């Protein structure tokens, strides 16, 4: 055998071995991606089950915020009326 044919034969054999190795790695990667996809679907289903709870909490927080805003507005308006009456009385005294 001449060296050219020997090297060609060795390159062909190593190419075939590399292709087989890459095919095996590809199949394993596909299996891993399938498992990851199932895990992501499971996590997504569990997270979506909390959507209703978060919606209820959000509505409750908005209700509490509205009540506190209403109370703050009523207190500030009452204080404003109280101080405005005192200022008006002082102005009446000077006139």
Beta strands, then each sheet from edge to edge (+ up, - down):
end
